């Protein structure tokens, strides 16, 4: 770990890994912020099973966030430092319960601070669904890549793949994929095809977030061992096909329409994984004054530099509204 990173950690009002009970299991979380008086942001990563960019191994790595917020990083059960082989008990509902437990634990530590959830993709499912369970405990939400309904298996994705040059034989296989018989190979085919033939995941025009400093930071983290780093990519969620079956069948339209806290949805303009077109239409037709949708240019489902800048801006705006 570099001297500057150690110095940065030493200057924080709080910078500590805690072990807390989530879903009746002891799990590790990192809490870090310049001052204990700042608004709290709980980061809910994507995947399932992809604890990036904010993970428990990121102590001292994101000062632009920790100077303005108390950041709570949780490697969700089944990945990273909390790697664990999932089984059929670990449903979407189970993860929502763990998220509610996390909010309760954080509220004990910071009972008077504004609390904002930041959910990426799969994390947006947890952020939206947990609102009902924790009414009055969450003050605002920011999401990137909001899950709504008909993930992957929809005409927008099919047409984008065909337009991008996906071969007819492969398209025939993709169109035959069924949500109720979803397999790991189906996820690999869909995700790989969207990456190869479209800008749905990564927009080729947008400036990327530098990955090497993040990788180096995780590998030199005092909180991560190599097995934890490896479990960012290969972990206990790999065979959890029931979670994907749930996600492919999910429809969050009703939950989204009735949110009662400021809810900022950020979308990449070429995101077809969590359809930007569908989200814009849903927000505009909802009539809900708490919903905001912003489209970030030259961005796909995975945020680049412009996306992360937009996330910080939205978090600051949400915090300002809560003063």
C-alpha positions in Angstrom: 0.0 0.0 0.0 1.4 3.4 -1.0 2.4 6.0 1.5 -0.2 8.5 0.2 -3.0 5.9 0.5 -1.9 5.2 4.1 -1.9 8.9 4.9 -5.3 9.3 3.3 -6.7 6.5 5.5 -5.2 8.0 8.6 -6.9 11.3 8.0 -10.4 9.8 7.8 -12.9 10.4 10.6 -13.9 6.7 10.2 -12.1 4.0 8.2 -12.8 0.5 9.5 -13.9 -2.9 8.5 -16.8 -4.2 10.6 -18.3 -7.6 10.9 -22.1 -7.5 11.1 -25.0 -10.0 11.0 -26.8 -9.9 7.6 -29.3 -12.6 6.9 -28.2 -14.5 10.0 -24.7 -14.7 8.6 -21.6 -12.7 9.8 -20.4 -10.5 6.9 -17.7 -7.9 6.5 -18.4 -4.3 5.4 -16.1 -1.3 5.0 -17.2 2.1 6.3 -15.0 5.1 5.4 -15.5 8.8 5.4 -13.7 12.1 6.2 -16.1 13.0 9.0 -18.7 11.1 11.0 -21.2 14.0 10.3 -21.4 13.4 6.6 -24.3 11.9 4.7 -24.1 8.1 4.5 -24.1 6.2 1.1 -24.6 2.5 1.1 -23.2 1.1 -2.2 -25.1 -1.9 -3.6 -23.0 -3.4 -6.4 -24.1 -5.2 -9.5 -23.9 -8.8 -10.7 -25.1 -10.7 -8.8 -21.6 -11.3 -7.6 -19.6 -8.3 -9.1 -18.3 -6.1 -6.2 -16.9 -3.3 -8.4 -16.0 -0.5 -8.3 -16.8 -0.2 -4.5 -15.8 -3.2 -2.5 -14.4 -3.9 1.0 -10.9 -3.9 -0.4 -11.2 -0.3 -1.5 -10.1 1.5 1.7 -8.4 4.8 0.8 -9.1 4.4 -2.9 -12.0 6.8 -3.7 -11.3 10.1 -1.8 -13.5 12.1 -4.1 -16.4 10.1 -2.6 -15.2 9.7 1.0 -14.4 13.4 1.4 -18.1 14.1 0.8 -19.9 11.0 2.2 -19.5 8.2 4.6 -19.3 5.3 2.2 -20.4 1.8 3.1 -19.0 -0.9 0.9 -20.5 -4.4 1.1 -19.3 -7.4 -0.9 -22.7 -9.1 -1.1 -22.9 -12.7 0.1 -21.4 -15.0 -2.5 -18.5 -12.8 -3.7 -15.4 -10.9 -2.7 -14.5 -11.0 1.0 -17.9 -12.5 1.7 -17.5 -15.3 -0.8 -19.8 -18.2 -0.2 -21.4 -20.9 -2.3 -25.0 -19.9 -2.8 -27.9 -22.3 -2.9 -31.6 -22.1 -3.7 -32.3 -20.4 -0.3 -30.5 -17.3 -1.5 -33.3 -15.8 -3.6 -33.9 -12.1 -4.5 -36.0 -11.8 -1.4 -33.1 -13.2 0.8 -30.7 -10.5 -0.6 -33.4 -7.8 0.0 -33.6 -9.0 3.7 -29.8 -8.8 4.0 -29.9 -5.3 2.5 -32.5 -4.3 5.1 -30.3 -5.8 7.9 -27.4 -3.7 6.6 -29.5 -0.5 6.6 -30.5 -1.3 10.2 -26.9 -1.9 11.3 -25.7 1.4 9.7 -28.6 3.3 11.2 -27.4 2.1 14.7 -24.0 3.7 14.0 -25.3 6.8 12.3 -28.8 7.4 13.6 -29.0 11.1 12.6 -27.2 11.2 9.3 -29.0 11.3 6.0 -28.8 7.8 4.4 -28.7 7.3 0.6 -28.6 4.0 -1.3 -26.5 3.8 -4.5 -27.4 0.7 -6.6 -25.8 -0.5 -9.8 -27.8 -2.8 -12.1 -28.6 -5.8 -9.8 -28.0 -3.4 -6.9 -30.9 -1.3 -8.2 -33.2 -4.2 -7.6 -32.1 -4.4 -3.9 -32.3 -0.6 -3.5 -35.9 -0.4 -4.9 -37.3 -3.4 -3.2 -35.8 -2.6 0.2 -37.6 0.8 0.4 -40.9 -0.8 1.4 -39.2 -2.9 4.1 -37.3 0.1 5.6 -39.8 2.9 5.2 -38.5 6.0 7.0 -34.9 4.6 7.2 -33.8 5.5 3.7 -33.8 9.2 2.6 -32.9 8.9 -1.1 -31.7 6.6 -3.8 -29.3 6.9 -6.8 -29.1 4.1 -9.3 -27.0 3.4 -12.4 -28.6 1.0 -14.9 -32.0 0.6 -13.3 -33.5 -2.9 -13.7 -37.2 -2.7 -14.7 -38.4 -5.7 -16.6 -37.7 -8.1 -19.5 -34.0 -8.2 -19.1 -32.1 -9.4 -22.2 -35.0 -11.4 -23.6 -36.8 -8.6 -25.5 -37.1 -7.3 -29.0 -34.9 -4.2 -28.4 -31.9 -6.5 -27.6 -32.7 -8.8 -30.5 -32.9 -6.0 -33.0 -29.7 -4.4 -31.7 -27.8 -7.7 -32.0 -29.1 -8.2 -35.6 -28.2 -4.6 -36.5 -24.7 -5.2 -35.0 -24.1 -8.2 -37.2 -24.8 -11.1 -34.9 -25.0 -14.2 -37.2 -28.5 -15.6 -38.0 -27.7 -19.0 -36.5 -26.6 -17.4 -33.2 -29.7 -15.2 -33.2 -31.9 -18.3 -33.6 -30.4 -19.8 -30.5 -30.7 -16.5 -28.6 -34.3 -16.0 -29.5 -35.1 -19.6 -28.3 -33.7 -18.9 -24.8 -36.5 -19.1 -22.2 -36.5 -17.3 -18.9 -37.9 -20.4 -17.0 -35.2 -22.7 -18.4 -32.3 -20.3 -18.1 -28.8 -21.9 -17.8 -25.3 -20.5 -17.2 -24.4 -21.0 -20.8 -27.4 -18.8 -21.8 -26.0 -15.9 -19.7 -22.6 -16.3 -21.3 -24.1 -16.3 -24.8 -26.3 -13.3 -24.2 -23.7 -11.2 -22.3 -21.0 -12.1 -24.7 -23.1 -11.2 -27.8 -24.2 -7.9 -26.4 -20.6 -7.0 -25.6 -19.4 -8.1 -29.1 -22.1 -6.8 -31.4 -23.5 -3.7 -29.6 -22.6 -0.8 -27.3 -25.0 -2.1 -24.7 -22.4 -2.9 -22.1 -19.6 -0.5 -23.0 -19.9 2.5 -25.2 -16.8 2.6 -27.5 -16.8 6.4 -27.7 -16.9 7.0 -24.0 -13.8 7.6 -21.8 -13.2 4.5 -19.7 -12.5 4.4 -15.9 -8.8 3.5 -15.5 -8.9 -0.2 -14.3 -5.2 -0.7 -13.4 -5.2 1.6 -10.4 -8.3 -0.1 -9.1 -6.8 -3.6 -9.6 -3.5 -2.5 -8.0 -5.4 -0.9 -5.1 -7.3 -4.1 -4.4 -4.2 -6.3 -4.7 -2.3 -4.1 -2.2 -5.3 -3.6 0.2 -4.6 -4.4 3.8 -8.2 -5.8 4.0 -8.1 -8.2 1.0 -6.3 -11.4 0.6 -5.7 -12.8 -2.9 -8.6 -15.2 -2.6 -10.9 -12.2 -1.9 -9.6 -10.5 -5.0 -10.1 -13.7 -7.1 -13.7 -13.9 -5.7 -14.6 -10.7 -7.4 -14.6 -12.6 -10.7 -14.9 -16.3 -9.8 -17.2 -16.8 -6.8 -20.2 -18.5 -5.2 -22.8 -16.9 -7.4 -21.6 -18.6 -10.6 -24.1 -21.4 -10.5 -27.0 -19.4 -9.0 -29.2 -19.8 -12.0 -32.4 -19.4 -9.9 -31.4 -15.8 -9.3 -31.2 -15.1 -13.0 -34.5 -16.9 -13.5 -36.1 -14.5 -11.0 -34.4 -11.5 -12.6 -35.5 -12.4 -16.1 -39.1 -12.7 -14.8 -39.0 -9.6 -12.6 -41.2 -6.5 -13.2 -40.5 -3.5 -10.9 -42.8 -1.1 -12.6 -45.3 -0.9 -9.7 -42.6 -0.5 -7.1 -40.9 2.2 -9.1 -44.1 4.1 -9.6 -44.8 4.5 -5.9 -41.4 5.5 -4.5 -41.7 8.2 -1.8 -38.1 9.4 -1.5 -35.9 11.3 -4.1 -35.0 8.6 -6.6 -32.4 9.4 -9.3 -32.0 7.0 -12.2 -28.9 7.4 -14.3 -28.7 5.5 -17.6 -26.1 5.2 -20.4 -27.5 6.3 -23.7 -26.7 3.0 -25.4 -27.7 0.7 -22.5 -30.0 -2.0 -23.7 -29.2 -4.4 -20.9 -31.4 -2.3 -18.6 -33.2 -0.5 -21.3 -32.7 3.3 -21.2 -35.7 3.7 -23.6 -38.0 1.7 -21.3 -36.8 3.5 -18.1 -37.4 6.9 -19.7 -40.9 5.9 -20.8 -41.7 4.5 -17.4 -40.5 7.6 -15.5 -42.3 10.0 -17.8 -45.6 8.1 -17.6 -45.5 7.6 -13.8 -46.3 11.1 -12.8 -44.2 10.5 -9.7 -42.5 13.8 -8.6 -39.8 11.8 -6.7 -38.5 10.1 -9.9 -35.7 11.6 -11.9 -34.1 10.0 -15.0 -30.9 11.3 -16.6 -29.3 9.9 -19.7 -25.5 10.1 -19.8 -24.0 10.4 -23.3 -21.5 7.9 -24.8 -22.2 5.4 -22.0 -23.5 1.9 -21.9 -24.6 -0.4 -19.0 -21.2 -0.2 -17.4 -20.4 3.4 -16.4 -17.3 5.0 -17.8 -15.7 8.2 -16.5 -18.7 10.3 -17.4 -21.0 7.8 -15.7 -19.0 7.9 -12.4 -18.9 11.7 -12.6 -22.7 11.7 -13.0 -23.1 9.3 -10.0 -21.1 11.7 -7.8 -23.2 14.7 -9.0 -26.5 12.9 -8.4 -25.4 11.8 -4.9 -24.4 15.4 -4.1 -27.7 16.7 -5.4 -29.7 14.1 -3.4 -27.7 15.0 -0.2 -28.4 18.7 -0.8 -32.1 18.0 -1.0 -31.9 16.3 2.4 -30.4 19.2 4.3 
